[in-house]
Amino acid sequence: MKRQKRDRFQRAYVKGYKAGVTGKSRDDCPSQEVNMREYWMSGWREGRGDQWSGMTGIAGIHKNPMVLQQL
């Protein structure tokens, strides 16, 4: 049985979120395509906000998009 591919924009958002939570720079965005960069930056912004709010590790498990996808 084939698995349906995940939306590439959702993947960009999740990767951006991970980068933001870990404190990486927004210059680390891997894509130059406008739409992909927009989703990555959106995830990065939310991840940075969560990092600044202390939502990292166990405290931020309810905000992690990777955990929410598996539910």
RODO-884909 format. One record per atom (N, C-alpha, C): residue number from 1; x, y, z; chain; residue in three letters; atom name. Coordinates in Angstrom, 2 decimals. Example, Ala and Ser with C-alpha at 12.3 -4.5 7.8 and 13.67 -1.06 7.14 Angstrom:
<dozas>
<doza><n>1</n><u>13.19</u><v>-5.69</v><w>7.80</w><chain>A</chain><res>ALA</res><atom>N</atom></doza>
<doza><n>1</n><u>12.30</u><v>-4.50</v><w>7.80</w><chain>A</chain><res>ALA</res><atom>CA</atom></doza>
<doza><n>1</n><u>13.20</u><v>-3.30</v><w>7.80</w><chain>A</chain><res>ALA</res><atom>C</atom></doza>
<doza><n>2</n><u>12.85</u><v>-2.25</v><w>7.08</w><chain>A</chain><res>SER</res><atom>N</atom></doza>
<doza><n>2</n><u>13.67</u><v>-1.06</v><w>7.14</w><chain>A</chain><res>SER</res><atom>CA</atom></doza>
<doza><n>2</n><u>12.90</u><v>0.03</v><w>7.87</w><chain>A</chain><res>SER</res><atom>C</atom></doza>
</dozas>
This chain:
<dozas>
<doza><n>1</n><u>0.85</u><v>-1.16</v><w>0.00</w><chain>A</chain><res>MET</res><atom>N</atom></doza>
<doza><n>1</n><u>0.00</u><v>0.00</v><w>0.00</w><chain>A</chain><res>MET</res><atom>CA</atom></doza>
<doza><n>1</n><u>0.90</u><v>1.24</v><w>0.00</w><chain>A</chain><res>MET</res><atom>C</atom></doza>
<doza><n>2</n><u>0.60</u><v>2.18</v><w>-0.87</w><chain>A</chain><res>LYS</res><atom>N</atom></doza>
<doza><n>2</n><u>1.38</u><v>3.40</v><w>-0.95</w><chain>A</chain><res>LYS</res><atom>CA</atom></doza>
<doza><n>2</n><u>0.93</u><v>4.38</v><w>0.12</w><chain>A</chain><res>LYS</res><atom>C</atom></doza>
<doza><n>3</n><u>1.93</u><v>5.07</v><w>0.66</w><chain>A</chain><res>ARG</res><atom>N</atom></doza>
<doza><n>3</n><u>1.62</u><v>6.13</v><w>1.62</w><chain>A</chain><res>ARG</res><atom>CA</atom></doza>
<doza><n>3</n><u>1.45</u><v>7.43</v><w>0.86</w><chain>A</chain><res>ARG</res><atom>C</atom></doza>
<doza><n>4</n><u>0.49</u><v>8.19</v><w>1.27</w><chain>A</chain><res>GLN</res><atom>N</atom></doza>
<doza><n>4</n><u>0.29</u><v>9.49</v><w>0.65</w><chain>A</chain><res>GLN</res><atom>CA</atom></doza>
<doza><n>4</n><u>1.38</u><v>10.43</v><w>1.12</w><chain>A</chain><res>GLN</res><atom>C</atom></doza>
<doza><n>5</n><u>1.96</u><v>11.17</v><w>0.19</w><chain>A</chain><res>LYS</res><atom>N</atom></doza>
<doza><n>5</n><u>3.00</u><v>12.11</v><w>0.56</w><chain>A</chain><res>LYS</res><atom>CA</atom></doza>
<doza><n>5</n><u>2.41</u><v>13.25</v><w>1.35</w><chain>A</chain><res>LYS</res><atom>C</atom></doza>
<doza><n>6</n><u>3.19</u><v>13.72</v><w>2.29</w><chain>A</chain><res>ARG</res><atom>N</atom></doza>
<doza><n>6</n><u>2.76</u><v>14.87</v><w>3.06</w><chain>A</chain><res>ARG</res><atom>CA</atom></doza>
<doza><n>6</n><u>2.90</u><v>16.12</v><w>2.21</w><chain>A</chain><res>ARG</res><atom>C</atom></doza>
<doza><n>7</n><u>2.12</u><v>17.08</v><w>2.55</w><chain>A</chain><res>ASP</res><atom>N</atom></doza>
<doza><n>7</n><u>2.15</u><v>18.36</v><w>1.86</w><chain>A</chain><res>ASP</res><atom>CA</atom></doza>
<doza><n>7</n><u>3.52</u><v>19.00</v><w>2.03</w><chain>A</chain><res>ASP</res><atom>C</atom></doza>
<doza><n>8</n><u>4.13</u><v>19.45</v><w>0.95</w><chain>A</chain><res>ARG</res><atom>N</atom></doza>
<doza><n>8</n><u>5.48</u><v>20.01</v><w>1.03</w><chain>A</chain><res>ARG</res><atom>CA</atom></doza>
<doza><n>8</n><u>5.50</u><v>21.33</v><w>1.79</w><chain>A</chain><res>ARG</res><atom>C</atom></doza>
<doza><n>9</n><u>4.39</u><v>22.05</v><w>1.78</w><chain>A</chain><res>PHE</res><atom>N</atom></doza>
<doza><n>9</n><u>4.32</u><v>23.29</v><w>2.54</w><chain>A</chain><res>PHE</res><atom>CA</atom></doza>
<doza><n>9</n><u>4.27</u><v>22.99</v><w>4.04</w><chain>A</chain><res>PHE</res><atom>C</atom></doza>
<doza><n>10</n><u>3.56</u><v>21.94</v><w>4.41</w><chain>A</chain><res>GLN</res><atom>N</atom></doza>
<doza><n>10</n><u>3.52</u><v>21.53</v><w>5.82</w><chain>A</chain><res>GLN</res><atom>CA</atom></doza>
<doza><n>10</n><u>4.91</u><v>21.09</v><w>6.28</w><chain>A</chain><res>GLN</res><atom>C</atom></doza>
<doza><n>11</n><u>5.63</u><v>20.38</v><w>5.42</w><chain>A</chain><res>ARG</res><atom>N</atom></doza>
<doza><n>11</n><u>6.99</u><v>19.97</v><w>5.77</w><chain>A</chain><res>ARG</res><atom>CA</atom></doza>
<doza><n>11</n><u>7.90</u><v>21.17</v><w>5.95</w><chain>A</chain><res>ARG</res><atom>C</atom></doza>
<doza><n>12</n><u>7.75</u><v>22.18</v><w>5.10</w><chain>A</chain><res>ALA</res><atom>N</atom></doza>
<doza><n>12</n><u>8.55</u><v>23.40</v><w>5.23</w><chain>A</chain><res>ALA</res><atom>CA</atom></doza>
<doza><n>12</n><u>8.23</u><v>24.11</v><w>6.55</w><chain>A</chain><res>ALA</res><atom>C</atom></doza>
<doza><n>13</n><u>6.96</u><v>24.17</v><w>6.90</w><chain>A</chain><res>TYR</res><atom>N</atom></doza>
<doza><n>13</n><u>6.55</u><v>24.79</v><w>8.16</w><chain>A</chain><res>TYR</res><atom>CA</atom></doza>
<doza><n>13</n><u>7.18</u><v>24.06</v><w>9.35</w><chain>A</chain><res>TYR</res><atom>C</atom></doza>
<doza><n>14</n><u>7.11</u><v>22.74</v><w>9.35</w><chain>A</chain><res>VAL</res><atom>N</atom></doza>
<doza><n>14</n><u>7.64</u><v>21.94</v><w>10.45</w><chain>A</chain><res>VAL</res><atom>CA</atom></doza>
<doza><n>14</n><u>9.15</u><v>22.12</v><w>10.57</w><chain>A</chain><res>VAL</res><atom>C</atom></doza>
<doza><n>15</n><u>9.85</u><v>22.11</v><w>9.44</w><chain>A</chain><res>LYS</res><atom>N</atom></doza>
<doza><n>15</n><u>11.30</u><v>22.31</v><w>9.47</w><chain>A</chain><res>LYS</res><atom>CA</atom></doza>
<doza><n>15</n><u>11.65</u><v>23.70</v><w>9.97</w><chain>A</chain><res>LYS</res><atom>C</atom></doza>
<doza><n>16</n><u>10.88</u><v>24.69</v><w>9.59</w><chain>A</chain><res>GLY</res><atom>N</atom></doza>
<doza><n>16</n><u>11.09</u><v>26.05</v><w>10.09</w><chain>A</chain><res>GLY</res><atom>CA</atom></doza>
<doza><n>16</n><u>10.83</u><v>26.14</v><w>11.57</w><chain>A</chain><res>GLY</res><atom>C</atom></doza>
<doza><n>17</n><u>9.79</u><v>25.46</v><w>12.03</w><chain>A</chain><res>TYR</res><atom>N</atom></doza>
<doza><n>17</n><u>9.48</u><v>25.45</v><w>13.47</w><chain>A</chain><res>TYR</res><atom>CA</atom></doza>
<doza><n>17</n><u>10.63</u><v>24.84</v><w>14.26</w><chain>A</chain><res>TYR</res><atom>C</atom></doza>
<doza><n>18</n><u>11.14</u><v>23.72</v><w>13.77</w><chain>A</chain><res>LYS</res><atom>N</atom></doza>
<doza><n>18</n><u>12.26</u><v>23.07</v><w>14.44</w><chain>A</chain><res>LYS</res><atom>CA</atom></doza>
<doza><n>18</n><u>13.48</u><v>23.99</v><w>14.50</w><chain>A</chain><res>LYS</res><atom>C</atom></doza>
<doza><n>19</n><u>13.74</u><v>24.68</v><w>13.41</w><chain>A</chain><res>ALA</res><atom>N</atom></doza>
<doza><n>19</n><u>14.88</u><v>25.60</v><w>13.37</w><chain>A</chain><res>ALA</res><atom>CA</atom></doza>
<doza><n>19</n><u>14.67</u><v>26.74</v><w>14.36</w><chain>A</chain><res>ALA</res><atom>C</atom></doza>
<doza><n>20</n><u>13.47</u><v>27.26</v><w>14.46</w><chain>A</chain><res>GLY</res><atom>N</atom></doza>
<doza><n>20</n><u>13.18</u><v>28.34</v><w>15.38</w><chain>A</chain><res>GLY</res><atom>CA</atom></doza>
<doza><n>20</n><u>13.28</u><v>27.93</v><w>16.83</w><chain>A</chain><res>GLY</res><atom>C</atom></doza>
<doza><n>21</n><u>12.77</u><v>26.77</v><w>17.16</w><chain>A</chain><res>VAL</res><atom>N</atom></doza>
<doza><n>21</n><u>12.80</u><v>26.29</v><w>18.54</w><chain>A</chain><res>VAL</res><atom>CA</atom></doza>
<doza><n>21</n><u>14.24</u><v>26.01</v><w>18.99</w><chain>A</chain><res>VAL</res><atom>C</atom></doza>
<doza><n>22</n><u>15.07</u><v>25.56</v><w>18.06</w><chain>A</chain><res>THR</res><atom>N</atom></doza>
<doza><n>22</n><u>16.45</u><v>25.26</v><w>18.44</w><chain>A</chain><res>THR</res><atom>CA</atom></doza>
<doza><n>22</n><u>17.34</u><v>26.50</v><w>18.40</w><chain>A</chain><res>THR</res><atom>C</atom></doza>
<doza><n>23</n><u>16.78</u><v>27.65</v><w>18.00</w><chain>A</chain><res>GLY</res><atom>N</atom></doza>
<doza><n>23</n><u>17.54</u><v>28.90</v><w>18.05</w><chain>A</chain><res>GLY</res><atom>CA</atom></doza>
<doza><n>23</n><u>18.36</u><v>29.19</v><w>16.82</w><chain>A</chain><res>GLY</res><atom>C</atom></doza>
<doza><n>24</n><u>18.08</u><v>28.53</v><w>15.72</w><chain>A</chain><res>LYS</res><atom>N</atom></doza>
<doza><n>24</n><u>18.83</u><v>28.78</v><w>14.50</w><chain>A</chain><res>LYS</res><atom>CA</atom></doza>
<doza><n>24</n><u>18.40</u><v>30.09</v><w>13.85</w><chain>A</chain><res>LYS</res><atom>C</atom></doza>
<doza><n>25</n><u>19.27</u><v>30.63</v><w>13.03</w><chain>A</chain><res>SER</res><atom>N</atom></doza>
<doza><n>25</n><u>19.01</u><v>31.89</v><w>12.36</w><chain>A</chain><res>SER</res><atom>CA</atom></doza>
<doza><n>25</n><u>17.99</u><v>31.72</v><w>11.24</w><chain>A</chain><res>SER</res><atom>C</atom></doza>
<doza><n>26</n><u>17.26</u><v>32.77</v><w>10.95</w><chain>A</chain><res>ARG</res><atom>N</atom></doza>
<doza><n>26</n><u>16.30</u><v>32.71</v><w>9.84</w><chain>A</chain><res>ARG</res><atom>CA</atom></doza>
<doza><n>26</n><u>17.01</u><v>32.68</v><w>8.50</w><chain>A</chain><res>ARG</res><atom>C</atom></doza>
<doza><n>27</n><u>18.30</u><v>33.00</v><w>8.49</w><chain>A</chain><res>ASP</res><atom>N</atom></doza>
<doza><n>27</n><u>19.08</u><v>32.91</v><w>7.25</w><chain>A</chain><res>ASP</res><atom>CA</atom></doza>
<doza><n>27</n><u>19.35</u><v>31.47</v><w>6.84</w><chain>A</chain><res>ASP</res><atom>C</atom></doza>
<doza><n>28</n><u>19.01</u><v>30.51</v><w>7.70</w><chain>A</chain><res>ASP</res><atom>N</atom></doza>
<doza><n>28</n><u>19.22</u><v>29.10</v><w>7.40</w><chain>A</chain><res>ASP</res><atom>CA</atom></doza>
<doza><n>28</n><u>18.11</u><v>28.50</v><w>6.54</w><chain>A</chain><res>ASP</res><atom>C</atom></doza>
<doza><n>29</n><u>17.18</u><v>29.31</v><w>6.09</w><chain>A</chain><res>CYS</res><atom>N</atom></doza>
<doza><n>29</n><u>16.08</u><v>28.81</v><w>5.26</w><chain>A</chain><res>CYS</res><atom>CA</atom></doza>
<doza><n>29</n><u>16.66</u><v>28.18</v><w>4.00</w><chain>A</chain><res>CYS</res><atom>C</atom></doza>
<doza><n>30</n><u>16.32</u><v>26.91</v><w>3.74</w><chain>A</chain><res>PRO</res><atom>N</atom></doza>
<doza><n>30</n><u>16.92</u><v>26.20</v><w>2.62</w><chain>A</chain><res>PRO</res><atom>CA</atom></doza>
<doza><n>30</n><u>16.34</u><v>26.54</v><w>1.25</w><chain>A</chain><res>PRO</res><atom>C</atom></doza>
<doza><n>31</n><u>15.20</u><v>27.17</v><w>1.20</w><chain>A</chain><res>SER</res><atom>N</atom></doza>
<doza><n>31</n><u>14.52</u><v>27.41</v><w>-0.08</w><chain>A</chain><res>SER</res><atom>CA</atom></doza>
<doza><n>31</n><u>14.53</u><v>28.88</v><w>-0.47</w><chain>A</chain><res>SER</res><atom>C</atom></doza>
<doza><n>32</n><u>14.65</u><v>29.12</v><w>-1.75</w><chain>A</chain><res>GLN</res><atom>N</atom></doza>
<doza><n>32</n><u>14.54</u><v>30.48</v><w>-2.27</w><chain>A</chain><res>GLN</res><atom>CA</atom></doza>
<doza><n>32</n><u>13.19</u><v>30.70</v><w>-2.96</w><chain>A</chain><res>GLN</res><atom>C</atom></doza>
<doza><n>33</n><u>12.41</u><v>29.63</v><w>-3.10</w><chain>A</chain><res>GLU</res><atom>N</atom></doza>
<doza><n>33</n><u>11.07</u><v>29.73</v><w>-3.69</w><chain>A</chain><res>GLU</res><atom>CA</atom></doza>
<doza><n>33</n><u>10.18</u><v>30.51</v><w>-2.71</w><chain>A</chain><res>GLU</res><atom>C</atom></doza>
<doza><n>34</n><u>9.46</u><v>31.48</v><w>-3.21</w><chain>A</chain><res>VAL</res><atom>N</atom></doza>
<doza><n>34</n><u>8.71</u><v>32.41</v><w>-2.37</w><chain>A</chain><res>VAL</res><atom>CA</atom></doza>
<doza><n>34</n><u>7.71</u><v>31.69</v><w>-1.47</w><chain>A</chain><res>VAL</res><atom>C</atom></doza>
<doza><n>35</n><u>6.90</u><v>30.80</v><w>-2.01</w><chain>A</chain><res>ASN</res><atom>N</atom></doza>
<doza><n>35</n><u>5.87</u><v>30.13</v><w>-1.21</w><chain>A</chain><res>ASN</res><atom>CA</atom></doza>
<doza><n>35</n><u>6.48</u><v>29.23</v><w>-0.14</w><chain>A</chain><res>ASN</res><atom>C</atom></doza>
<doza><n>36</n><u>7.50</u><v>28.46</v><w>-0.52</w><chain>A</chain><res>MET</res><atom>N</atom></doza>
<doza><n>36</n><u>8.15</u><v>27.58</v><w>0.46</w><chain>A</chain><res>MET</res><atom>CA</atom></doza>
<doza><n>36</n><u>8.82</u><v>28.40</v><w>1.56</w><chain>A</chain><res>MET</res><atom>C</atom></doza>
<doza><n>37</n><u>9.47</u><v>29.48</v><w>1.18</w><chain>A</chain><res>ARG</res><atom>N</atom></doza>
<doza><n>37</n><u>10.14</u><v>30.33</v><w>2.16</w><chain>A</chain><res>ARG</res><atom>CA</atom></doza>
<doza><n>37</n><u>9.13</u><v>30.96</v><w>3.12</w><chain>A</chain><res>ARG</res><atom>C</atom></doza>
<doza><n>38</n><u>7.97</u><v>31.31</v><w>2.59</w><chain>A</chain><res>GLU</res><atom>N</atom></doza>
<doza><n>38</n><u>6.92</u><v>31.90</v><w>3.43</w><chain>A</chain><res>GLU</res><atom>CA</atom></doza>
<doza><n>38</n><u>6.46</u><v>30.92</v><w>4.52</w><chain>A</chain><res>GLU</res><atom>C</atom></doza>
<doza><n>39</n><u>6.24</u><v>29.67</v><w>4.14</w><chain>A</chain><res>TYR</res><atom>N</atom></doza>
<doza><n>39</n><u>5.82</u><v>28.66</v><w>5.11</w><chain>A</chain><res>TYR</res><atom>CA</atom></doza>
<doza><n>39</n><u>6.94</u><v>28.36</v><w>6.11</w><chain>A</chain><res>TYR</res><atom>C</atom></doza>
<doza><n>40</n><u>8.18</u><v>28.27</v><w>5.62</w><chain>A</chain><res>TRP</res><atom>N</atom></doza>
<doza><n>40</n><u>9.32</u><v>28.02</v><w>6.50</w><chain>A</chain><res>TRP</res><atom>CA</atom></doza>
<doza><n>40</n><u>9.46</u><v>29.15</v><w>7.51</w><chain>A</chain><res>TRP</res><atom>C</atom></doza>
<doza><n>41</n><u>9.37</u><v>30.40</v><w>7.03</w><chain>A</chain><res>MET</res><atom>N</atom></doza>
<doza><n>41</n><u>9.51</u><v>31.56</v><w>7.92</w><chain>A</chain><res>MET</res><atom>CA</atom></doza>
<doza><n>41</n><u>8.37</u><v>31.62</v><w>8.93</w><chain>A</chain><res>MET</res><atom>C</atom></doza>
<doza><n>42</n><u>7.18</u><v>31.23</v><w>8.52</w><chain>A</chain><res>SER</res><atom>N</atom></doza>
<doza><n>42</n><u>6.04</u><v>31.21</v><w>9.44</w><chain>A</chain><res>SER</res><atom>CA</atom></doza>
<doza><n>42</n><u>6.29</u><v>30.22</v><w>10.58</w><chain>A</chain><res>SER</res><atom>C</atom></doza>
<doza><n>43</n><u>6.78</u><v>29.04</v><w>10.23</w><chain>A</chain><res>GLY</res><atom>N</atom></doza>
<doza><n>43</n><u>7.13</u><v>28.05</v><w>11.25</w><chain>A</chain><res>GLY</res><atom>CA</atom></doza>
<doza><n>43</n><u>8.27</u><v>28.53</v><w>12.12</w><chain>A</chain><res>GLY</res><atom>C</atom></doza>
<doza><n>44</n><u>9.26</u><v>29.18</v><w>11.50</w><chain>A</chain><res>TRP</res><atom>N</atom></doza>
<doza><n>44</n><u>10.42</u><v>29.69</v><w>12.25</w><chain>A</chain><res>TRP</res><atom>CA</atom></doza>
<doza><n>44</n><u>9.98</u><v>30.73</v><w>13.28</w><chain>A</chain><res>TRP</res><atom>C</atom></doza>
<doza><n>45</n><u>9.10</u><v>31.65</v><w>12.84</w><chain>A</chain><res>ARG</res><atom>N</atom></doza>
<doza><n>45</n><u>8.61</u><v>32.68</v><w>13.76</w><chain>A</chain><res>ARG</res><atom>CA</atom></doza>
<doza><n>45</n><u>7.89</u><v>32.08</v><w>14.95</w><chain>A</chain><res>ARG</res><atom>C</atom></doza>
<doza><n>46</n><u>7.03</u><v>31.11</v><w>14.69</w><chain>A</chain><res>GLU</res><atom>N</atom></doza>
<doza><n>46</n><u>6.30</u><v>30.48</v><w>15.78</w><chain>A</chain><res>GLU</res><atom>CA</atom></doza>
<doza><n>46</n><u>7.25</u><v>29.71</v><w>16.69</w><chain>A</chain><res>GLU</res><atom>C</atom></doza>
<doza><n>47</n><u>8.22</u><v>29.05</v><w>16.11</w><chain>A</chain><res>GLY</res><atom>N</atom></doza>
<doza><n>47</n><u>9.22</u><v>28.32</v><w>16.90</w><chain>A</chain><res>GLY</res><atom>CA</atom></doza>
<doza><n>47</n><u>10.04</u><v>29.24</v><w>17.77</w><chain>A</chain><res>GLY</res><atom>C</atom></doza>
<doza><n>48</n><u>10.45</u><v>30.38</v><w>17.23</w><chain>A</chain><res>ARG</res><atom>N</atom></doza>
<doza><n>48</n><u>11.21</u><v>31.35</v><w>18.02</w><chain>A</chain><res>ARG</res><atom>CA</atom></doza>
<doza><n>48</n><u>10.37</u><v>31.90</v><w>19.17</w><chain>A</chain><res>ARG</res><atom>C</atom></doza>
<doza><n>49</n><u>9.13</u><v>32.20</v><w>18.87</w><chain>A</chain><res>GLY</res><atom>N</atom></doza>
<doza><n>49</n><u>8.23</u><v>32.69</v><w>19.91</w><chain>A</chain><res>GLY</res><atom>CA</atom></doza>
<doza><n>49</n><u>8.07</u><v>31.67</v><w>21.03</w><chain>A</chain><res>GLY</res><atom>C</atom></doza>
<doza><n>50</n><u>7.94</u><v>30.40</v><w>20.66</w><chain>A</chain><res>ASP</res><atom>N</atom></doza>
<doza><n>50</n><u>7.82</u><v>29.35</v><w>21.67</w><chain>A</chain><res>ASP</res><atom>CA</atom></doza>
<doza><n>50</n><u>9.11</u><v>29.20</v><w>22.47</w><chain>A</chain><res>ASP</res><atom>C</atom></doza>
<doza><n>51</n><u>10.25</u><v>29.35</v><w>21.80</w><chain>A</chain><res>GLN</res><atom>N</atom></doza>
<doza><n>51</n><u>11.51</u><v>29.26</v><w>22.51</w><chain>A</chain><res>GLN</res><atom>CA</atom></doza>
<doza><n>51</n><u>11.63</u><v>30.40</v><w>23.53</w><chain>A</chain><res>GLN</res><atom>C</atom></doza>
<doza><n>52</n><u>11.28</u><v>31.59</v><w>23.12</w><chain>A</chain><res>TRP</res><atom>N</atom></doza>
<doza><n>52</n><u>11.35</u><v>32.74</v><w>24.02</w><chain>A</chain><res>TRP</res><atom>CA</atom></doza>
<doza><n>52</n><u>10.37</u><v>32.61</v><w>25.18</w><chain>A</chain><res>TRP</res><atom>C</atom></doza>
<doza><n>53</n><u>9.26</u><v>31.92</v><w>24.95</w><chain>A</chain><res>SER</res><atom>N</atom></doza>
<doza><n>53</n><u>8.26</u><v>31.72</v><w>26.00</w><chain>A</chain><res>SER</res><atom>CA</atom></doza>
<doza><n>53</n><u>8.60</u><v>30.55</v><w>26.92</w><chain>A</chain><res>SER</res><atom>C</atom></doza>
<doza><n>54</n><u>9.67</u><v>29.85</v><w>26.61</w><chain>A</chain><res>GLY</res><atom>N</atom></doza>
<doza><n>54</n><u>10.07</u><v>28.72</v><w>27.43</w><chain>A</chain><res>GLY</res><atom>CA</atom></doza>
<doza><n>54</n><u>9.37</u><v>27.43</v><w>27.06</w><chain>A</chain><res>GLY</res><atom>C</atom></doza>
<doza><n>55</n><u>8.79</u><v>27.38</v><w>25.88</w><chain>A</chain><res>MET</res><atom>N</atom></doza>
<doza><n>55</n><u>8.06</u><v>26.19</v><w>25.43</w><chain>A</chain><res>MET</res><atom>CA</atom></doza>
<doza><n>55</n><u>8.99</u><v>25.23</v><w>24.70</w><chain>A</chain><res>MET</res><atom>C</atom></doza>
<doza><n>56</n><u>10.05</u><v>24.83</v><w>25.34</w><chain>A</chain><res>THR</res><atom>N</atom></doza>
<doza><n>56</n><u>10.98</u><v>23.88</v><w>24.74</w><chain>A</chain><res>THR</res><atom>CA</atom></doza>
<doza><n>56</n><u>10.97</u><v>22.60</v><w>25.56</w><chain>A</chain><res>THR</res><atom>C</atom></doza>
<doza><n>57</n><u>11.38</u><v>21.53</v><w>24.95</w><chain>A</chain><res>GLY</res><atom>N</atom></doza>
<doza><n>57</n><u>11.41</u><v>20.24</v><w>25.65</w><chain>A</chain><res>GLY</res><atom>CA</atom></doza>
<doza><n>57</n><u>10.03</u><v>19.78</v><w>26.03</w><chain>A</chain><res>GLY</res><atom>C</atom></doza>
<doza><n>58</n><u>9.89</u><v>19.26</v><w>27.22</w><chain>A</chain><res>ILE</res><atom>N</atom></doza>
<doza><n>58</n><u>8.61</u><v>18.73</v><w>27.69</w><chain>A</chain><res>ILE</res><atom>CA</atom></doza>
<doza><n>58</n><u>7.56</u><v>19.82</v><w>27.85</w><chain>A</chain><res>ILE</res><atom>C</atom></doza>
<doza><n>59</n><u>7.99</u><v>21.04</v><w>28.19</w><chain>A</chain><res>ALA</res><atom>N</atom></doza>
<doza><n>59</n><u>7.03</u><v>22.13</v><w>28.39</w><chain>A</chain><res>ALA</res><atom>CA</atom></doza>
<doza><n>59</n><u>6.31</u><v>22.50</v><w>27.10</w><chain>A</chain><res>ALA</res><atom>C</atom></doza>
<doza><n>60</n><u>6.94</u><v>22.26</v><w>25.97</w><chain>A</chain><res>GLY</res><atom>N</atom></doza>
<doza><n>60</n><u>6.34</u><v>22.65</v><w>24.70</w><chain>A</chain><res>GLY</res><atom>CA</atom></doza>
<doza><n>60</n><u>5.84</u><v>21.50</v><w>23.86</w><chain>A</chain><res>GLY</res><atom>C</atom></doza>
<doza><n>61</n><u>5.70</u><v>20.33</v><w>24.45</w><chain>A</chain><res>ILE</res><atom>N</atom></doza>
<doza><n>61</n><u>5.29</u><v>19.15</v><w>23.67</w><chain>A</chain><res>ILE</res><atom>CA</atom></doza>
<doza><n>61</n><u>3.92</u><v>19.33</v><w>23.02</w><chain>A</chain><res>ILE</res><atom>C</atom></doza>
<doza><n>62</n><u>3.04</u><v>20.05</v><w>23.68</w><chain>A</chain><res>HIS</res><atom>N</atom></doza>
<doza><n>62</n><u>1.69</u><v>20.25</v><w>23.14</w><chain>A</chain><res>HIS</res><atom>CA</atom></doza>
<doza><n>62</n><u>1.69</u><v>21.21</v><w>21.94</w><chain>A</chain><res>HIS</res><atom>C</atom></doza>
<doza><n>63</n><u>2.77</u><v>21.97</v><w>21.74</w><chain>A</chain><res>LYS</res><atom>N</atom></doza>
<doza><n>63</n><u>2.86</u><v>22.91</v><w>20.62</w><chain>A</chain><res>LYS</res><atom>CA</atom></doza>
<doza><n>63</n><u>3.65</u><v>22.35</v><w>19.44</w><chain>A</chain><res>LYS</res><atom>C</atom></doza>
<doza><n>64</n><u>4.35</u><v>21.25</v><w>19.64</w><chain>A</chain><res>ASN</res><atom>N</atom></doza>
<doza><n>64</n><u>5.22</u><v>20.70</v><w>18.60</w><chain>A</chain><res>ASN</res><atom>CA</atom></doza>
<doza><n>64</n><u>4.39</u><v>20.14</v><w>17.44</w><chain>A</chain><res>ASN</res><atom>C</atom></doza>
<doza><n>65</n><u>4.60</u><v>20.65</v><w>16.22</w><chain>A</chain><res>PRO</res><atom>N</atom></doza>
<doza><n>65</n><u>3.78</u><v>20.19</v><w>15.09</w><chain>A</chain><res>PRO</res><atom>CA</atom></doza>
<doza><n>65</n><u>4.04</u><v>18.73</v><w>14.72</w><chain>A</chain><res>PRO</res><atom>C</atom></doza>
<doza><n>66</n><u>5.20</u><v>18.19</v><w>15.03</w><chain>A</chain><res>MET</res><atom>N</atom></doza>
<doza><n>66</n><u>5.48</u><v>16.78</v><w>14.73</w><chain>A</chain><res>MET</res><atom>CA</atom></doza>
<doza><n>66</n><u>4.62</u><v>15.86</v><w>15.61</w><chain>A</chain><res>MET</res><atom>C</atom></doza>
<doza><n>67</n><u>4.39</u><v>16.25</v><w>16.84</w><chain>A</chain><res>VAL</res><atom>N</atom></doza>
<doza><n>67</n><u>3.57</u><v>15.46</v><w>17.75</w><chain>A</chain><res>VAL</res><atom>CA</atom></doza>
<doza><n>67</n><u>2.10</u><v>15.56</v><w>17.34</w><chain>A</chain><res>VAL</res><atom>C</atom></doza>
<doza><n>68</n><u>1.67</u><v>16.73</v><w>16.92</w><chain>A</chain><res>LEU</res><atom>N</atom></doza>
<doza><n>68</n><u>0.29</u><v>16.92</v><w>16.54</w><chain>A</chain><res>LEU</res><atom>CA</atom></doza>
<doza><n>68</n><u>-0.07</u><v>16.13</v><w>15.29</w><chain>A</chain><res>LEU</res><atom>C</atom></doza>
<doza><n>69</n><u>0.88</u><v>15.92</v><w>14.37</w><chain>A</chain><res>GLN</res><atom>N</atom></doza>
<doza><n>69</n><u>0.61</u><v>15.16</v><w>13.15</w><chain>A</chain><res>GLN</res><atom>CA</atom></doza>
<doza><n>69</n><u>0.35</u><v>13.70</v><w>13.45</w><chain>A</chain><res>GLN</res><atom>C</atom></doza>
<doza><n>70</n><u>0.98</u><v>13.16</v><w>14.47</w><chain>A</chain><res>GLN</res><atom>N</atom></doza>
<doza><n>70</n><u>0.88</u><v>11.75</v><w>14.77</w><chain>A</chain><res>GLN</res><atom>CA</atom></doza>
<doza><n>70</n><u>-0.39</u><v>11.39</v><w>15.52</w><chain>A</chain><res>GLN</res><atom>C</atom></doza>
<doza><n>71</n><u>-1.09</u><v>12.35</v><w>16.07</w><chain>A</chain><res>LEU</res><atom>N</atom></doza>
<doza><n>71</n><u>-2.30</u><v>12.08</v><w>16.84</w><chain>A</chain><res>LEU</res><atom>CA</atom></doza>
<doza><n>71</n><u>-3.47</u><v>11.77</v><w>15.97</w><chain>A</chain><res>LEU</res><atom>C</atom></doza>
</dozas>
